[in-house]
Amino acid sequence: MKYEIWPAEDLEKVPNCPVCAGTERSLLYADLIGRVFGLVPGKWALYRCANCSSAWLDPRPNKKTIGKAYENYVTHVADDDISVQPKSGLIRRLHSWINDYKNARYGLKRAPAALGGRWIVSLVPSIRAKADAQCRHLPRLSLPGQGKRLLDVGFGNGGFLKLAGEMGWSAEGIDFDAKAVEVARAQGLDVRCVSVDELLRQDAQYDVITISHVIEHVYNPVVLLENLYGLLKPGGCLWLETPNLESSGAYKFGPNWMSLDPPRHLVLFTPRSLRMCLEKAGFQKIVQRWHGMIPLTIYSASAALARGESAQEASSQLLPSLSAAFSELTAMVRPGRREFLTFTAYKSP
């Protein structure tokens, strides 16, 4: 198969680690191809930092041309909209149990909600961890609508903004994708096509900021976290999620691991390096969370890539492989091997 080359004049060199500025590194993978959401031009080299263990692309597309990598990108995935109703009988029953759990735990009014689901889900750690992560571990408001402000950076299809609003939060979203903003506004959501830098012109104003699978796309992740820190009120909380370079799936599938996704993913983190980023930005009380059931989709998609098949079709399969099921069990006792790094971090009061 012949691959289109990314023009050399549209690339920039990155000799230093974007996380810690270290210069010592080793080549992790060469000749990576972007093929998760359609074929992307270019072959890419991923380097591993000897100091902080992060990985980054060098060279990478410059800011003027990175848009080419997103022409076939699917940002509005169904999993982001937790109101989607499954058709399968068994999965629909599970969905109704999860709704009952969320209604009890987070003050929602989702339907259908099967009686007793709150107790069933509470007894199954993996499913409970999935439900909590979908709600981004938000605290339940004692007085919904009391003016607690939430900002979602890179809001996808707006599914989480809807949910946060149902929980009583005053929820806003920002995104660089003008089309995504247009679609979200048509649904009545409070969204803007602005950058974090533009919001910094205002005073610290948010009680919670959430940023899901965005930081790996950013050229300077530490500066982004510093800016988010500045937007939080004293004592405010940041919820952050990104792929884990030291996950079981990353080790198992190597260059075929779905979450590498070059050249869209410019930086990949480990538990240690993400903590380092958060600490450098000023955050305190950093807590790792668990997003359950993720290996069920990541493993099937990565295995499909290894076979030269479509990752998108494989990731919609319902039956997990034995290795994915084992990885899910491992995630309960080995947080460092979870597929996603899910953290909450707090600004000093």
Secondary structure, DSSP 8 states (H G I E B T S, - for coil): -------GGGEE---S-TTT----EEEEEEEE---TTS--SS-EEEEEETTT--EEESSEE-TTTGGGGGTT---S-GGG-TT----SHHHHHHHHHHHHHHHHHH----SS--TTHHHHHHT-HHHHHHHHHHTTT----SSTTS--EEEEES-TTSHHHHHHHHTT-EEEEE-S-HHHHHHHHHTT--EE---HHHHTTS---EEEEEEES-GGG-S-HHHHHHHHHHHEEEEEEEEEEEEBTTSHHHHHHGGG-GGG-TTT--EEB-HHHHHHHHHHTT-EEEEEE--TTTHHHHHHHHHHHHTT--HHHHTT--S--HHHHHHHHHHHH-GGG-SEEEEEEE---
